[in-house]
Amino acid sequence: MPEPEEAIVRRAQDGDREAFRTLFERYRDPVFGYVRRMVGDPELAADLAQDVFLRAYQGLPRLKAPGAFRGWLYQIAANRVRDHWKSPRPEMLSLEGGGGEEGGGELAVADTRPGPERVAVREHLRLAVSRAVEKLVPERQEVVLLHHLHGLEVREIARALGLAEGTVKSRLGRARADLRRHLADWMEES
């Protein structure tokens, strides 16, 4: 039976580097994926994600609830992205630019026997959804990614972003409405 995450976190808090390595390996790809989606640039995302784990490692002894590690880690990631947005790099603030057509494999759904038409439709949908998410304002984009792509519950997102649960629900609702509007053309042509 695998060791519970809370036990791994406690060992990491006690200075066990292998325990932290286990946590890093478990969350490396999801955190990188979240950050990459938020900033668009894979190289920048790699730097920011590395900084997220450095901050997590340094702050781990102060984490009071080891069972809340995942939400706490995404809180660090969200704060790091927000810090980046505040920095004077306007070219990185555009949600219209890059990132949607390359990579993005985390939205693809594996199908063992797809036909060519199904593959084409699925890829077209993946790109359409990716572009639609990129068009969301950052506040809505972050809650959509944390909830739908990374599986955090509204409560966890609220804690991670320092928001009221009602605010998270409202942003999710508005983001979904925006996504429906952005995807309306795709739905009509399909």
N, C-alpha and C positions, 0 to 999 in steps of 0.2 A: 504494500500500500504506500503511495507516495506521501511524503512528509507534507503536512498542512502548511500553507503559505505563512500563516501567522508564526509558526515555529521557525521557519526559515528567516523571517524578518527579525525575530527575537535573537537568533544566532548572529545575524548580520549586525544588529545593534550592539552585541557583545564583542564585536570586532572580528568575527569570522569572515574572512575575505571570500572564501569559497561560497558561503551562503549569499553574500552580495552578488557574486558572479552568477549564481543560480537565478537570482531576481533580475539581474541585468539581461541574461539570456532569455528569460521568459518575456520581458517587456521591451527589449531592444527594438524589435520590428514594429510592434504596435505604436510605441511612442514615436519612432521615426516616421511611420506612416501618418500619424496625426499631425506632426510638425510639418512634414513635407506638404501635406494638403493645405495647411494653413499659410505657408509662405511661398509655395510653388516651386522653389528652387531646391533640387535634391542636395547640392553641395552645401548650401546654407542650412538646410534642414539637418544634415549630418552634423554640422558644427553645433547647431542649437540643441539637438538631441544629446550630443556628447556633454554639453554643458548641463542639461537637465539631469543626467546621471551623476555628474560630478556634484551638483548641488544636493541631489538625493543622498549620495554617499556621505557628504559633509553634514547634512541635517538629520540623518537617520537616528543618531542617538537621542534627538529631541522629539522624535515621533512618539506621541503618548499612546496611540491606539494601533498596535501592530496589525490588527485585522483590517485597518483602513488603508493599507499601503497603496493599493492600486489607485484609489481616488486621490490620495495625497500625491502620488507620482504624477498623475494627470494635472493636478493643481499646479505643480512645479512647471510642467510643460506648458500649460496655458499661460502662466505668468511669464515664462521665458518668451513665448510668442508675442505676448502683449508688450513686453519690454522692447522686443525687436521692432514692433509696429511704431513705437514711440521714437525710435531712433531715426535720424534724418536719412532715410533711404527710400525716397518716394517710388522708385521703380519697383520695389518689392511690395508695395501696397496694392498694386493693381491685381484685381481678381480676374481680369480679362486675359492676362498673359499666361504663358506656358504652364506646364505641369499637368494639363488635362489629357494630352494625347500621348505622352510618354509615361512609362511606368504604370502606375495606377492599377496594377494587377490585383490588388487586394479587393477590388470590387467585382472581379470576374468570378463566375460560378462554374465550378468544374462540372463537365458533362462527359461521361465516358464514351458516348456514341453520338456525337452531334453531326447532323448533316450540314452541308455547306451553307444552306440558307439560314439555318438556325445559328450557326457560328457568326454569320454576317450580321444578323439581327441583334444577337447578343452583344457583339462588339460595338455596333452602332448605339445600342441602348447604354452600354457602359460609358461610352464617350459622351453621349448626351447628358447622362446623369452627372458625370464628372464635370462637364462644362457648366451645367446648371448649378451645382454646388459651388463652383468657383465664382459664380455671379452673385452669390449671397453676400450680404454685408458681413464683415468679420464676426460680429456678435452672434449672428444666426448660424454662420458657417461653423463656428466652434462647437455650438451645442448639437448641431446635426451630426458632425463627425464624432463627437464623444458618445452620443447616444446610439446612432445607427451603425457606425463603423466599428466603434470600440466597445460597445455594449454597456456603457455606464448607465445606471439608473438616474432618474431625474434628481433624486436626493444626493447621489454621489456627484453629479455635475454641479448642483447648487453649492455643495461644500467645496468642490475643487475650484470653482470660479468666484466664490464669495458672493453668491447671489441668493435671493429668496427662491424657493421651489416654484412659486407662482411665476416668477420672472423667467425661469428656465422653461416652464410649460408654455408660457406666452411666446417666447422666442422660437420654440420648436413648432408651435402652431403657425406662426407667421412664416417661418422658414418653409414649412410644408406647403403653405399657400403659394409662396414665391416659387417653389420648385414645380408645383402644378402649372403655374403660369409659364415658367421657363420651358417646361417640357410639353406644352400644349401643341406646338408645331410638330414635334416628333410623334406625338400620339396621333395626330391627324394623318400624317403621312404613313404611319404604320397601319 
